[in-house]
Amino acid sequence: MRPAQGSMTLAEMKEFAGFPAATQRYIRRSLDIGLDRDDAMERWSRDVVEAASIRAQARIYANLPALRAIVPDDSGLDAIEPFLGPMVTLVAFDLGQGRLTTFSAFRFLYERLIGAEVRPWLPSAFCAAAALPHLHPELRRKLLQSISEAAATASGWSNRQPAFYPYWVEKVDTGTSLAN
């Protein structure tokens, strides 16, 4: 017996809704770039600084297809090296943007960018990237404290693919009346 797909989707939606607005925005933007959903520059760029960040993210995310193809299916050391190095580089970029400030937000994004098969590798990639010196010490502390002991020491991971992929939603003008 397994939970209904609808209840899992609802749980994923509730998790996403619990993230700060800036984190939600960054996740949606990252999914647009990483899954090649829409023109991220047109949708998400508000100024030249953000445009530069989106271009840099697109360059880094260009490695995603290759990374998806080499996710190790076991813990053999020979399979880890070609995967974990590029993964940590990718994660270091995202954490350096300052919008993914917890392990749960990071996990939420990367399960969707790469797939459920990446779950066993997320704690090690997160901890490695969160400890890198390019991050401010206070951010490093906050990130490393955000990973629970249960997440860091899990003995198994679900292979269920995520069901909810947040997407840009246009604002609706609630000031106009539908009945004329």
Accessible surface in RSA format (square Angstrom, percent):
REM  Atomic radii and reference values for relative SASA: ProtOr
REM  Chains: A
REM  Algorithm: Lee & Richards
REM  Probe-radius: 1.40
REM  Slices: 20
REM RES _ NUM      All-atoms   Total-Side   Main-Chain    Non-polar    All polar
REM                ABS   REL    ABS   REL    ABS   REL    ABS   REL    ABS   REL
RES MET A   1   246.64 127.7 155.67 103.0  90.97 216.6 130.75 111.2 115.88 153.5
RES ARG A   2   171.85  72.2 149.79  76.4  22.06  52.5  71.39  97.6 100.46  60.9
RES PRO A   3    82.39  60.0  67.87  61.9  14.52  52.8  80.55  66.5   1.84  11.4
RES ALA A   4    70.63  64.9  54.61  84.3  16.02  36.4  65.19  91.8   5.45  14.4
RES GLN A   5    85.06  47.6  79.40  58.0   5.66  13.5  52.72 112.2  32.34  24.5
RES GLY A   6    50.52  62.3   0.00   N/A  50.52  62.3  39.11 107.3  11.41  25.5
RES SER A   7    60.46  51.1  48.18  64.3  12.28  28.3  46.99 100.1  13.46  18.9
RES MET A   8    51.39  26.6  51.35  34.0   0.04   0.1  38.69  32.9  12.70  16.8
RES THR A   9    31.41  22.3  31.41  31.8   0.00   0.0  26.33  35.4   5.08   7.7
RES LEU A  10   103.86  57.8 103.04  73.7   0.83   2.1 103.61  72.8   0.26   0.7
RES ALA A  11    53.22  48.9  43.49  67.1   9.73  22.1  47.99  67.6   5.23  13.8
RES GLU A  12    13.71   7.9  12.65   9.6   1.06   2.5  12.35  23.9   1.37   1.1
RES MET A  13    85.17  44.1  81.74  54.1   3.43   8.2  66.25  56.3  18.91  25.1
RES LYS A  14   143.29  69.9 131.25  80.5  12.05  28.7  76.59  68.9  66.71  71.1
RES GLU A  15    52.78  30.3  39.71  30.0  13.07  31.1  35.10  67.9  17.67  14.4
RES PHE A  16    16.85   8.4  16.85  10.4   0.00   0.0  16.85  10.2   0.00   0.0
RES ALA A  17    70.83  65.1  48.70  75.2  22.13  50.3  51.35  72.3  19.47  51.6
RES GLY A  18    65.51  80.8   0.00   N/A  65.51  80.8  35.05  96.2  30.46  68.2
RES PHE A  19    18.19   9.1  12.55   7.8   5.64  14.7  12.90   7.8   5.29  15.1
RES PRO A  20    84.10  61.3  70.95  64.7  13.15  47.8  84.02  69.4   0.08   0.5
RES ALA A  21    83.57  76.8  69.48 107.2  14.09  32.0  71.61 100.8  11.96  31.7
RES ALA A  22    47.74  43.9  38.05  58.7   9.69  22.0  43.85  61.8   3.89  10.3
RES THR A  23     4.20   3.0   4.20   4.3   0.00   0.0   0.50   0.7   3.71   5.6
RES GLN A  24    35.94  20.1  35.94  26.3   0.00   0.0   0.60   1.3  35.34  26.8
RES ARG A  25    45.83  19.2  45.83  23.4   0.00   0.0  26.23  35.9  19.60  11.9
RES TYR A  26     7.89   3.7   5.58   3.2   2.31   6.0   7.65   5.7   0.24   0.3
RES ILE A  27     0.00   0.0   0.00   0.0   0.00   0.0   0.00   0.0   0.00   0.0
RES ARG A  28    46.34  19.5  46.34  23.6   0.00   0.0   4.53   6.2  41.81  25.3
RES ARG A  29    11.00   4.6  11.00   5.6   0.00   0.0   0.95   1.3  10.05   6.1
RES SER A  30     0.00   0.0   0.00   0.0   0.00   0.0   0.00   0.0   0.00   0.0
RES LEU A  31     0.00   0.0   0.00   0.0   0.00   0.0   0.00   0.0   0.00   0.0
RES ASP A  32     0.77   0.5   0.29   0.3   0.48   1.1   0.00   0.0   0.77   0.8
RES ILE A  33    24.60  14.0   6.50   4.8  18.10  43.6  10.85   7.8  13.75  37.3
RES GLY A  34    11.17  13.8   0.00   N/A  11.17  13.8   0.96   2.6  10.22  22.9
RES LEU A  35    59.52  33.1  35.10  25.1  24.43  61.4  40.54  28.5  18.98  51.1
RES ASP A  36   130.29  91.3 109.48 109.0  20.81  49.2  29.68  69.9 100.61 100.3
RES ARG A  37    56.86  23.9  28.38  14.5  28.48  67.8  31.56  43.1  25.30  15.3
RES ASP A  38    51.24  35.9  31.74  31.6  19.51  46.1  15.84  37.3  35.40  35.3
RES ASP A  39    86.38  60.5  68.68  68.4  17.71  41.9  37.60  88.5  48.79  48.7
RES ALA A  40     9.52   8.8   6.27   9.7   3.25   7.4   6.27   8.8   3.25   8.6
RES MET A  41    59.37  30.7  55.43  36.7   3.94   9.4  53.99  45.9   5.38   7.1
RES GLU A  42   145.13  83.3 114.78  86.8  30.35  72.3  47.33  91.6  97.80  79.8
RES ARG A  43    74.99  31.5  51.34  26.2  23.66  56.3  13.81  18.9  61.18  37.1
RES TRP A  44     0.46   0.2   0.28   0.1   0.18   0.4   0.46   0.2   0.00   0.0
RES SER A  45    37.76  31.9  14.23  19.0  23.53  54.2   5.40  11.5  32.36  45.3
RES ARG A  46   166.13  69.8 128.40  65.5  37.73  89.8  64.73  88.5 101.40  61.5
RES ASP A  47    81.43  57.0  66.88  66.6  14.55  34.4  40.23  94.7  41.20  41.1
RES VAL A  48   124.27  81.8 119.34 108.0   4.92  11.9 120.41 104.6   3.86  10.5
RES VAL A  49   114.45  75.3 109.42  99.1   5.03  12.1 113.19  98.3   1.27   3.4
RES GLU A  50    21.69  12.5  19.49  14.7   2.20   5.2  13.13  25.4   8.56   7.0
RES ALA A  51    13.74  12.6  13.74  21.2   0.00   0.0  13.74  19.4   0.00   0.0
RES ALA A  52    49.19  45.2  44.49  68.7   4.70  10.7  45.57  64.2   3.63   9.6
RES SER A  53    23.95  20.2  16.81  22.4   7.14  16.4  22.17  47.2   1.78   2.5
RES ILE A  54     5.24   3.0   5.24   3.9   0.00   0.0   5.24   3.8   0.00   0.0
RES ARG A  55   119.69  50.3 117.29  59.8   2.40   5.7  50.63  69.2  69.06  41.9
RES ALA A  56    23.92  22.0  23.31  36.0   0.61   1.4  23.62  33.3   0.29   0.8
RES GLN A  57     0.00   0.0   0.00   0.0   0.00   0.0   0.00   0.0   0.00   0.0
RES ALA A  58    46.62  42.9  38.59  59.5   8.03  18.3  39.20  55.2   7.42  19.7
RES ARG A  59   162.56  68.3 147.39  75.1  15.17  36.1  78.55 107.4  84.01  50.9
RES ILE A  60    44.39  25.3  43.13  32.1   1.25   3.0  44.39  32.0   0.00   0.0
RES TYR A  61     7.76   3.6   2.82   1.6   4.94  12.8   3.17   2.4   4.59   5.7
RES ALA A  62    73.20  67.3  44.63  68.9  28.56  65.0  55.86  78.7  17.34  45.9
RES ASN A  63    82.44  56.9  80.36  77.7   2.08   5.0  12.71  30.6  69.73  67.4
RES LEU A  64     0.91   0.5   0.91   0.6   0.00   0.0   0.91   0.6   0.00   0.0
RES PRO A  65    82.36  60.0  73.25  66.8   9.11  33.1  75.84  62.6   6.52  40.5
RES ALA A  66    65.48  60.2  55.97  86.4   9.51  21.6  63.72  89.7   1.76   4.7
RES LEU A  67     3.29   1.8   2.55   1.8   0.75   1.9   2.84   2.0   0.45   1.2
RES ARG A  68    76.06  31.9  61.79  31.5  14.27  34.0  37.09  50.7  38.98  23.6
RES ALA A  69    85.88  79.0  44.71  69.0  41.17  93.7  56.25  79.2  29.63  78.5
RES ILE A  70    75.13  42.8  63.06  47.0  12.07  29.1  69.73  50.2   5.40  14.7
RES VAL A  71    23.19  15.3   3.34   3.0  19.84  47.8   3.34   2.9  19.84  53.8
RES PRO A  72    11.30   8.2   0.00   0.0  11.30  41.1   6.25   5.2   5.05  31.4
RES ASP A  73   141.99  99.5 102.56 102.1  39.43  93.2  49.43 116.3  92.56  92.3
RES ASP A  74    82.36  57.7  71.23  70.9  11.13  26.3  42.30  99.5  40.06  40.0
RES SER A  75    88.60  74.9  75.35 100.6  13.24  30.5  38.21  81.4  50.38  70.6
RES GLY A  76    29.36  36.2   0.00   N/A  29.36  36.2  27.02  74.1   2.34   5.2
RES LEU A  77   149.09  83.0 137.00  98.0  12.09  30.4 137.19  96.4  11.90  32.0
RES ASP A  78   126.78  88.8 100.13  99.7  26.65  63.0  52.14 122.7  74.64  74.4
RES ALA A  79    31.82  29.3  22.61  34.9   9.22  21.0  29.81  42.0   2.01   5.3
RES ILE A  80    33.23  18.9  33.23  24.8   0.00   0.0  33.23  23.9   0.00   0.0
RES GLU A  81   141.04  81.0 128.36  97.1  12.67  30.2  49.77  96.3  91.27  74.5
RES PRO A  82    73.96  53.9  59.66  54.4  14.30  52.0  70.85  58.5   3.11  19.3
RES PHE A  83     0.12   0.1   0.12   0.1   0.00   0.0   0.12   0.1   0.00   0.0
RES LEU A  84    37.99  21.2  37.76  27.0   0.23   0.6  37.99  26.7   0.00   0.0
RES GLY A  85    41.63  51.3   0.00   N/A  41.63  51.3  37.07 101.7   4.56  10.2
RES PRO A  86    58.98  43.0  48.16  43.9  10.82  39.3  54.51  45.0   4.48  27.8
RES MET A  87     0.00   0.0   0.00   0.0   0.00   0.0   0.00   0.0   0.00   0.0
RES VAL A  88    24.47  16.1  24.47  22.2   0.00   0.0  24.47  21.3   0.00   0.0
RES THR A  89    79.40  56.5  73.60  74.6   5.80  13.8  51.63  69.4  27.76  42.0
RES LEU A  90     3.32   1.8   2.93   2.1   0.39   1.0   3.32   2.3   0.00   0.0
RES VAL A  91     0.01   0.0   0.01   0.0   0.00   0.0   0.01   0.0   0.00   0.0
RES ALA A  92    11.39  10.5  11.31  17.4   0.09   0.2  11.39  16.0   0.00   0.0
RES PHE A  93    34.96  17.5  25.41  15.7   9.55  24.8  33.90  20.6   1.06   3.0
RES ASP A  94     0.00   0.0   0.00   0.0   0.00   0.0   0.00   0.0   0.00   0.0
RES LEU A  95     0.11   0.1   0.00   0.0   0.11   0.3   0.00   0.0   0.11   0.3
RES GLY A  96    36.25  44.7   0.00   N/A  36.25  44.7   7.12  19.5  29.13  65.2
RES GLN A  97    59.99  33.5  39.34  28.7  20.65  49.2   5.34  11.4  54.65  41.4
RES GLY A  98    27.94  34.5   0.00   N/A  27.94  34.5  16.05  44.0  11.90  26.6
RES ARG A  99   109.52  46.0 107.33  54.7   2.20   5.2   7.14   9.8 102.39  62.1
RES LEU A 100     0.16   0.1   0.00   0.0   0.16   0.4   0.00   0.0   0.16   0.4
RES THR A 101    26.82  19.1  26.65  27.0   0.17   0.4  17.72  23.8   9.10  13.8
RES THR A 102    45.60  32.4  45.57  46.2   0.03   0.1  43.02  57.8   2.58   3.9
RES PHE A 103    12.83   6.4  12.83   7.9   0.00   0.0  12.83   7.8   0.00   0.0
RES SER A 104    41.59  35.1  40.57  54.1   1.02   2.4  26.88  57.2  14.71  20.6
RES ALA A 105     1.64   1.5   1.64   2.5   0.00   0.0   1.64   2.3   0.00   0.0
RES PHE A 106     0.00   0.0   0.00   0.0   0.00   0.0   0.00   0.0   0.00   0.0
RES ARG A 107    59.12  24.8  59.12  30.1   0.00   0.0  22.99  31.4  36.12  21.9
RES PHE A 108     0.17   0.1   0.17   0.1   0.00   0.0   0.17   0.1   0.00   0.0
RES LEU A 109     0.00   0.0   0.00   0.0   0.00   0.0   0.00   0.0   0.00   0.0
RES TYR A 110     0.00   0.0   0.00   0.0   0.00   0.0   0.00   0.0   0.00   0.0
RES GLU A 111    10.11   5.8  10.11   7.6   0.00   0.0   0.00   0.0  10.11   8.3
RES ARG A 112     8.64   3.6   2.32   1.2   6.32  15.1   0.00   0.0   8.64   5.2
RES LEU A 113     0.99   0.6   0.00   0.0   0.99   2.5   0.00   0.0   0.99   2.7
RES ILE A 114     7.50   4.3   0.00   0.0   7.50  18.1   1.03   0.7   6.47  17.6
RES GLY A 115     8.42  10.4   0.00   N/A   8.42  10.4   8.39  23.0   0.03   0.1
RES ALA A 116     2.09   1.9   0.63   1.0   1.46   3.3   0.63   0.9   1.46   3.9
RES GLU A 117    83.14  47.7  69.63  52.7  13.51  32.2  52.99 102.5  30.15  24.6
RES VAL A 118     0.00   0.0   0.00   0.0   0.00   0.0   0.00   0.0   0.00   0.0
RES ARG A 119    23.89  10.0  22.29  11.4   1.59   3.8  12.37  16.9  11.52   7.0
RES PRO A 120    50.60  36.9  37.65  34.3  12.95  47.1  37.65  31.1  12.95  80.5
RES TRP A 121    25.00  10.0  25.00  12.1   0.00   0.0  23.70  12.6   1.30   2.1
RES LEU A 122     1.65   0.9   1.65   1.2   0.00   0.0   1.65   1.2   0.00   0.0
RES PRO A 123    15.52  11.3  15.18  13.8   0.34   1.2  15.50  12.8   0.02   0.1
RES SER A 124    50.58  42.7  39.41  52.6  11.17  25.7  45.67  97.3   4.91   6.9
RES ALA A 125     0.00   0.0   0.00   0.0   0.00   0.0   0.00   0.0   0.00   0.0
RES PHE A 126     0.00   0.0   0.00   0.0   0.00   0.0   0.00   0.0   0.00   0.0
RES CYS A 127    43.49  32.9  41.58  46.4   1.91   4.5  23.25  58.9  20.24  21.8
RES ALA A 128    42.63  39.2  29.28  45.2  13.35  30.4  39.55  55.7   3.08   8.1
RES ALA A 129     0.00   0.0   0.00   0.0   0.00   0.0   0.00   0.0   0.00   0.0
RES ALA A 130     0.00   0.0   0.00   0.0   0.00   0.0   0.00   0.0   0.00   0.0
RES ALA A 131    56.98  52.4  38.61  59.6  18.37  41.8  39.82  56.1  17.16  45.5
RES LEU A 132    62.96  35.1  62.73  44.9   0.23   0.6  62.96  44.2   0.00   0.0
RES PRO A 133   114.28  83.3  93.82  85.5  20.46  74.4  95.11  78.5  19.17 119.1
RES HIS A 134   105.69  57.8  66.92  46.5  38.77  99.2  73.21  75.4  32.48  37.8
RES LEU A 135     6.39   3.6   2.92   2.1   3.48   8.7   4.86   3.4   1.53   4.1
RES HIS A 136   124.66  68.1 113.31  78.8  11.35  29.0  87.56  90.2  37.11  43.2
RES PRO A 137    80.63  58.8  75.26  68.6   5.37  19.5  75.62  62.4   5.01  31.1
RES GLU A 138    88.27  50.7  85.72  64.8   2.55   6.1  49.43  95.6  38.84  31.7
RES LEU A 139    35.68  19.9  31.56  22.6   4.12  10.4  34.58  24.3   1.10   2.9
RES ARG A 140    62.41  26.2  62.41  31.8   0.00   0.0   5.80   7.9  56.61  34.3
RES ARG A 141   117.41  49.3 109.86  56.0   7.55  18.0  61.87  84.6  55.53  33.7
RES LYS A 142   102.42  50.0  99.31  60.9   3.12   7.4  57.61  51.9  44.82  47.7
RES LEU A 143     0.00   0.0   0.00   0.0   0.00   0.0   0.00   0.0   0.00   0.0
RES LEU A 144    66.77  37.2  56.61  40.5  10.16  25.5  56.77  39.9  10.00  26.9
RES GLN A 145   124.73  69.7  93.05  68.0  31.68  75.4  44.42  94.6  80.31  60.9
RES SER A 146    38.54  32.6   7.61  10.2  30.93  71.2  18.11  38.6  20.43  28.6
RES ILE A 147    23.72  13.5  10.45   7.8  13.28  32.0  10.49   7.6  13.23  35.9
RES SER A 148    61.12  51.6  48.91  65.3  12.21  28.1  50.74 108.0  10.38  14.5
RES GLU A 149   142.93  82.1 128.79  97.4  14.14  33.7  49.36  95.5  93.57  76.4
RES ALA A 150    76.00  69.9  61.47  94.9  14.53  33.1  70.15  98.8   5.85  15.5
RES ALA A 151    26.71  24.6  15.59  24.1  11.11  25.3  25.24  35.5   1.46   3.9
RES ALA A 152    53.34  49.0  27.31  42.1  26.03  59.2  27.32  38.5  26.01  68.9
RES THR A 153    96.68  68.8  69.41  70.4  27.27  65.0  64.23  86.3  32.46  49.1
RES ALA A 154    35.50  32.6  16.33  25.2  19.17  43.6  24.84  35.0  10.67  28.3
RES SER A 155   122.66 103.6  80.80 107.8  41.86  96.4  52.97 112.8  69.69  97.6
RES GLY A 156    48.15  59.4   0.00   N/A  48.15  59.4  30.48  83.6  17.67  39.6
RES TRP A 157   108.72  43.6  71.33  34.5  37.39  87.8  74.61  39.8  34.11  55.3
RES SER A 158    66.25  56.0  44.97  60.0  21.28  49.0  47.92 102.0  18.33  25.7
RES ASN A 159   133.84  92.3 118.63 114.6  15.21  36.6  34.61  83.3  99.23  95.9
RES ARG A 160    61.15  25.7  53.68  27.4   7.47  17.8  42.71  58.4  18.44  11.2
RES GLN A 161    90.17  50.4  83.02  60.7   7.15  17.0  54.17 115.3  36.00  27.3
RES PRO A 162     9.51   6.9   0.00   0.0   9.51  34.6   0.53   0.4   8.98  55.8
RES ALA A 163    36.76  33.8   6.04   9.3  30.72  69.9  12.72  17.9  24.04  63.7
RES PHE A 164    36.91  18.5  35.10  21.7   1.81   4.7  36.91  22.4   0.00   0.0
RES TYR A 165    79.46  37.1  64.05  36.4  15.40  40.1  45.66  34.3  33.80  41.7
RES PRO A 166     2.56   1.9   1.26   1.2   1.30   4.7   2.56   2.1   0.00   0.0
RES TYR A 167   102.92  48.0  94.00  53.5   8.92  23.2  72.76  54.7  30.16  37.2
RES TRP A 168    76.80  30.8  68.25  33.0   8.55  20.1  67.94  36.2   8.86  14.4
RES VAL A 169   120.40  79.2 100.64  91.1  19.77  47.6 103.72  90.1  16.68  45.3
RES GLU A 170   115.77  66.5 108.25  81.9   7.52  17.9  58.13 112.4  57.64  47.1
RES LYS A 171   202.08  98.6 170.84 104.8  31.24  74.4 120.19 108.2  81.89  87.2
RES VAL A 172   122.69  80.7 100.10  90.6  22.59  54.4 103.47  89.9  19.22  52.1
RES ASP A 173    99.68  69.8  78.77  78.4  20.91  49.5  41.20  97.0  58.48  58.3
RES THR A 174   129.12  91.8  97.20  98.5  31.92  76.1  69.88  93.9  59.24  89.6
RES GLY A 175    72.63  89.6   0.00   N/A  72.63  89.6  37.63 103.3  35.00  78.4
RES THR A 176    88.55  63.0  70.14  71.1  18.41  43.9  61.28  82.3  27.28  41.2
RES SER A 177    78.83  66.6  53.17  71.0  25.66  59.1  46.21  98.4  32.62  45.7
RES LEU A 178   183.11 102.0 147.28 105.4  35.83  90.1 150.66 105.8  32.45  87.3
RES ALA A 179    89.08  81.9  66.47 102.6  22.60  51.4  74.76 105.3  14.32  37.9
RES ASN A 180   184.88 127.5 103.59 100.1  81.28 195.7  66.79 160.8 118.09 114.1
END  Absolute sums over single chains surface
CHAIN  1 A    10325.7       8082.4       2243.3       6414.7       3910.9
END  Absolute sums over all chains
TOTAL         10325.7       8082.4       2243.3       6414.7       3910.9
